[in-house]
Amino acid sequence: MDPYALKTLNAERRARRAAILVTDLGDGRDRIVREGDLVAGDLGAAIAKAFRSGNSGTVEAEGRSFFLNAHLPQPRLVVIGAVHISQALAPMARIAGYPVEIIDPRTAFATPDRFPDVALHAEWPEDVLKRQPLDSYTALAAVTHDPKIDDFALKAALEANCFYVGALGSRKTHAKRVERLLALGARAERIAGIHAPIGLDIGAASPAEIAVAILAQAILAFRSRGLDAKGAAA
Amino acid sequence: MSDSLYLDEARDPLIIAEGWMKDGKDVAIATVVETWGSAPRPVGSHLVIDADGNFHGSVSGGCVEGAVVTEAIDVIGSGKAKMLEFGVADETAWQVGLSCGGRIKVYVERLG
């Protein structure tokens, strides 16, 4: 392995950016391909597939054998609101492989007692996201219903190209939210990507069922995320 | 392979390999490139080895690491990469096998 390739790969992984190490198994030469880099032909198609699936494997292209080692950041879920839905969503998402962080400045809601074993921030989203920025491998669900808490995080999620952005509230509530986000300077075509009302339509009634609907919608967004749309947005 | 939210730098084989390299050590990197049947570690998993036989990570559940380390020290010396294959039904080729019944192919190369 080329030492420079290893250094580059580790730097990408530390920065939570997807990268694939492509090794020619015939001559041992390798290189790093970042998401959005253009690679032509069959090898390019295999690389695009590996970025989507996260699966590593050997491919035959141009009469040679290549090993693609896909290093994708761990997808994660940031929840704005330490509410009843979040109490169900946090353990479900963790089991599904999406570690959760919960942000809610209302200290009566954000208590370790209500959220055992969860990364919990009893702070304003503005402060937490400054320290731990959102990225394209992060999903964001805003479930406080309170514009003071939700709006900043929603705008930040759109700007960070989060793979999923959902917001709790009726269509009427959301229409007002759209107006506010526009006023904050968010772009209309990005706002249109917010999932609201939040969650897949499974007829969810209880907080736990709504959590299932949110998690399913986030998983769907992650597994179907298009590289072209991502590249165009970057 | 998915990387964790915050890389576990103390146990991450590729981070350790980079550190060894900075310390001036000779390093080999072993990578699972193919698996058949029930294999304990997924394709893309790494074992990193230095010239003294120190290693981190895994390519199996501990069944074949010893053999990979021996081969890796060879690879560090020669600079020539090797493709190793391990399977429970393949005991004549290698003295060790996978008790899980699977088969794995491991690519061993020198760093630099």
Interface residues (C-beta under 8 A of the other chain):
Chain A: M1 D2 P3 L6 K7 L9 N10 R13 R14 T23 L25 G28 G54 N55 S56 G57 T58 F67 N69 A70 H71 L72 P73 Q74 P75 R76 G97 P99
Chain B: M1 S2 D3 S4 L5 L7 L14 I15 A17 E18 M21 I29 T31 V33 E34 P42 V43 G44 A81 M83 Y107 E109 R110 L111 G112
